[in-house]
């Protein structure tokens, strides 16, 4: 039955191989059970509910991917996307987390519409590869900075803005977790980030820095504190459309890059190199974002950690279903996850930042019209504490420099539209203050 449903023999795999692959993917990305709630809790959301929602949304979207697309791809709330939600939308732009969930829902809806009507390809082709890579690098630097703050090793300063903090017990515990993660990554051990988080949490309990949970397993899973709280009407403001499109672009580029890389490795490309079921996978991705917003989490996207399971031989949707089922089981352990302190999850943020910054090698720094827009995206995302601000600066500078270089024809029509929206992103707040 499983062979017929998932075409196991046709893809040269077996039930045993798929189970091992699904378990590997789970171990590699299970750190999000700890990290995603820690980030979104900074936006004022209930952490216990977020832990359960993270598990449920990941499980549902991943299982649907396995059944509908027969692909070994896992989907979950995206790193970087959750940072945009908490630190840009809620903390910097000072909108409620309910309205921010409405922004996430609308970004998923627009993503779905673009995929269904076939405009996705034009949008992807309009933005140069260097800028797409710069977005990843900028978010990586941003996440690293947040991780260093959560660890406590970087703190505010009235004159220099930031400074290094003196070492403390909690910082040393976090650094121990970071060292373990780095060592395990060097040894290619699966689940290195998860193991580092667990070790840091055990050390924190040993030194009396956290209270042990009253129970380790609980079937009383409640998501009422965040589920169905999204404010879609509140998100339908002109001033938030830039943020909606920013989230959509981030999710789109992240998903396409992940799916192309993972599906190619899983031998899901046809003779022309095109990925089979790509539009189906992108539609599921968009639908998962809308579901996640409804249940109470930030944008859901395809996870590059799926590559770990694919490396173990995962070739079909059975891999994804195994991963999803393990996340469902993980939802029972909310009491344990709830005691994990921020300084224990902070090293995982630093490591994710490292992984994302690797994209810098894809940026063309040999020509100024490519180098400066990429550079300003990277710098402004981190220093302005706003991903959308960094993107707006980068898109505008790209068009200006191309025009100055006499290469207006190189700017695709869609890029002009994106740049116009970026200009409005800055102009609308000024006009609002003026009135």
Residue pairs with C-beta under 8 A, 6 or more apart in sequence:
2 8
2 15
2 318
3 9
6 18
6 70
6 316
6 317
6 318
7 70
7 316
8 14
8 15
8 18
8 315
8 316
8 318
11 267
11 315
11 316
12 315
13 313
13 314
13 315
13 316
15 318
17 312
17 313
17 314
17 315
18 72
18 313
18 314
18 315
18 316
18 318
18 319
18 322
19 318
19 322
20 312
20 313
21 72
21 309
21 310
21 312
21 313
21 314
21 319
21 322
22 72
22 309
22 314
22 318
22 319
22 320
22 321
22 322
22 323
22 325
22 326
23 309
23 322
23 323
23 326
24 190
24 308
24 309
24 311
24 312
24 314
25 72
25 74
25 303
25 305
25 306
25 308
25 309
25 314
25 319
25 320
25 323
26 74
26 322
26 323
26 326
26 327
27 190
27 191
27 194
27 308
28 190
28 191
28 193
28 194
28 305
28 308
28 309
29 74
29 76
29 303
29 305
29 308
29 323
30 191
30 194
30 326
30 327
30 330
31 193
31 194
31 197
31 345
31 348
32 54
32 58
32 76
32 77
32 79
33 51
33 54
33 55
33 327
33 330
33 337
34 194
34 197
34 337
34 340
34 344
34 345
34 348
35 79
35 197
35 345
35 348
35 349
35 352
36 50
36 54
36 76
36 77
36 79
36 82
36 297
36 298
37 47
37 50
37 51
37 54
37 337
38 47
38 150
38 340
38 342
38 345
39 82
39 83
39 85
39 86
39 146
39 349
40 50
40 82
40 85
40 86
40 97
40 297
40 298
41 47
41 50
42 86
42 87
42 91
43 85
43 86
43 89
43 90
43 91
43 97
43 100
44 90
44 97
45 97
45 225
45 226
45 296
46 225
46 226
47 338
48 222
48 225
48 334
48 338
49 222
49 223
49 224
49 225
49 226
49 227
49 296
50 226
50 296
50 297
51 331
51 334
51 337
51 338
52 221
52 222
52 223
52 331
52 334
53 223
53 226
53 227
53 292
53 295
53 296
53 297
54 76
54 77
54 297
55 327
55 328
55 330
55 331
56 221
56 223
56 295
56 327
56 328
56 331
57 76
57 77
57 288
57 291
57 292
57 295
57 297
57 300
58 74
58 75
58 76
58 77
58 300
58 324
58 327
59 324
59 325
59 327
59 328
59 331
60 288
60 291
60 324
61 75
61 76
61 284
61 287
61 288
61 291
61 292
61 300
61 324
62 73
62 74
62 75
62 76
62 320
62 321
62 323
62 324
62 327
63 320
63 321
63 324
63 325
64 284
64 287
64 288
65 71
65 73
65 74
65 75
65 281
65 284
65 317
65 320
66 72
66 316
66 317
66 318
66 319
66 320
66 321
66 324
67 317
67 321
68 280
68 284
68 317
69 277
69 280
69 281
69 284
69 317
70 277
70 316
70 317
71 263
71 266
71 268
71 277
71 281
71 316
71 317
71 320
72 262
72 266
72 306
72 309
72 310
72 314
72 315
72 316
72 317
72 318
72 319
72 320
73 258
73 259
73 262
73 263
73 281
73 302
73 303
73 306
73 320
74 302
74 303
74 305
74 306
74 309
74 320
74 323
74 324
75 284
75 285
75 288
75 300
75 301
75 302
75 303
76 300
76 301
76 303
76 327
77 292
77 297
77 298
77 299
77 300
77 301
78 250
78 251
78 254
78 298
78 299
78 300
78 301
78 303
79 143
79 349
79 352
79 356
80 136
80 139
80 140
80 142
80 143
80 250
80 254
80 356
80 387
81 247
81 250
81 251
81 254
81 298
81 299
81 301
82 297
82 298
82 299
83 139
83 142
83 143
83 146
83 387
84 139
84 246
84 247
84 250
84 298
84 299
84 387
84 388
85 97
85 100
85 104
85 298
85 299
86 298
87 142
87 146
87 385
87 386
88 243
88 385
88 386
88 387
88 388
88 389
89 95
89 99
89 100
89 103
89 243
90 96
90 97
90 100
91 385
92 385
92 386
93 243
93 386
95 103
95 234
95 240
96 231
96 234
97 229
98 229
98 230
98 231
98 234
99 231
99 234
99 235
99 240
100 235
100 298
101 229
101 230
101 231
101 293
101 296
102 230
102 231
102 232
102 233
102 234
102 235
102 236
102 293
103 235
103 240
103 243
103 244
103 247
104 230
104 247
104 289
104 292
104 293
104 298
104 299
105 230
105 232
105 235
105 289
105 290
105 293
105 294
106 232
106 235
106 236
106 244
107 244
107 245
107 247
107 248
107 251
107 289
107 299
108 248
108 251
108 286
108 287
108 288
108 289
108 290
108 292
108 293
108 299
108 300
109 286
109 290
110 244
110 245
110 248
111 248
111 251
111 252
111 282
111 285
111 286
111 289
112 283
112 286
112 287
112 290
114 120
114 123
114 248
114 252
115 279
115 282
115 283
115 286
116 283
120 252
120 279
120 282
122 412
122 414
123 249
123 252
123 414
124 252
124 253
124 256
125 412
125 414
126 412
126 413
126 414
126 415
126 418
127 249
127 253
127 395
127 415
127 418
128 370
128 398
129 362
130 362
130 363
130 364
130 370
130 373
130 374
131 373
131 374
131 377
131 394
131 395
131 398
132 253
132 257
133 359
133 360
133 362
133 363
133 374
134 359
134 363
134 373
134 374
134 375
134 377
134 378
134 394
135 250
135 253
135 377
135 381
135 387
135 390
135 391
135 394
136 254
136 356
136 357
136 359
137 356
137 357
137 359
137 360
137 363
137 374
137 377
137 378
138 377
138 378
138 379
138 380
138 381
138 382
138 387
138 390
139 250
139 356
139 381
139 387
140 352
140 353
140 354
140 355
140 356
140 357
140 358
140 359
141 353
141 357
141 378
141 381
141 382
142 353
142 381
142 382
142 385
142 387
143 349
143 350
143 352
143 353
143 356
144 349
144 350
144 353
144 354
144 357
145 154
145 353
145 382
146 349
147 346
147 347
147 348
147 349
147 350
147 352
147 353
148 154
148 346
148 350
149 155
149 346
150 342
150 343
150 345
150 346
150 349
151 171
151 174
151 175
151 178
151 342
151 343
151 346
151 347
151 350
152 165
152 168
152 170
152 171
152 174
152 343
152 346
153 164
153 165
153 171
153 174
153 175
154 162
154 163
154 164
154 165
155 162
155 163
155 164
155 165
156 162
156 163
157 163
165 171
169 207
169 209
170 204
170 209
170 341
170 343
171 343
173 200
173 203
173 204
173 207
173 209
173 343
173 344
174 200
174 343
174 344
174 346
174 347
175 347
176 199
176 200
176 203
177 196
177 197
177 199
177 200
177 203
177 344
177 347
178 196
178 347
178 350
178 351
180 192
180 195
180 196
180 199
181 192
181 193
181 195
181 196
181 347
181 348
181 351
182 351
184 191
184 192
184 195
184 196
185 192
185 351
189 195
190 308
192 351
193 347
193 348
193 351
193 352
196 347
196 348
196 351
197 340
197 344
197 345
197 347
197 348
200 343
200 344
200 347
201 210
201 339
201 340
201 341
201 344
204 210
204 341
204 343
204 344
205 212
205 339
209 341
210 339
210 340
210 341
211 339
212 339
213 335
213 336
213 338
213 339
214 335
215 335
216 333
216 335
216 336
217 332
217 333
217 335
218 332
218 334
218 335
219 332
221 331
221 332
221 334
223 295
223 296
225 296
226 295
226 296
226 297
227 294
227 295
227 296
228 294
228 295
228 296
229 296
230 293
230 294
230 296
235 244
238 428
239 428
239 429
239 432
241 421
242 388
242 392
242 421
242 422
242 424
242 425
242 428
243 388
245 418
245 421
246 387
246 388
246 391
247 299
249 391
250 299
250 387
251 285
251 286
251 289
251 299
251 301
252 282
254 301
254 302
255 281
255 282
255 285
255 301
255 302
256 278
256 282
257 304
258 301
258 302
258 303
258 304
258 306
259 275
259 278
259 281
259 282
259 302
260 275
260 278
261 304
261 307
262 302
262 304
262 306
262 307
262 310
263 269
263 275
263 276
263 277
263 278
263 281
264 273
264 275
265 307
265 310
265 311
266 310
266 314
266 315
267 315
268 275
268 276
268 277
269 275
269 276
270 276
275 281
281 302
285 300
285 301
285 302
288 300
288 301
289 299
289 300
289 301
291 300
292 298
292 299
292 300
293 299
306 314
306 320
309 319
309 323
310 319
360 378
363 370
363 371
363 374
364 370
364 371
364 374
365 371
365 374
368 401
369 398
369 401
369 402
369 404
369 405
369 407
372 397
372 401
373 394
373 395
373 397
373 398
373 401
374 394
376 390
376 393
376 394
376 397
377 390
377 391
377 393
377 394
378 390
379 390
380 386
380 389
380 390
380 393
380 394
381 387
381 389
381 390
381 391
382 390
384 390
388 425
389 425
391 422
392 422
392 423
392 425
392 426
393 422
395 415
395 418
395 419
395 422
396 419
396 422
396 423
398 411
398 415
398 419
399 411
399 415
399 416
399 419
402 408
402 410
402 411
403 411
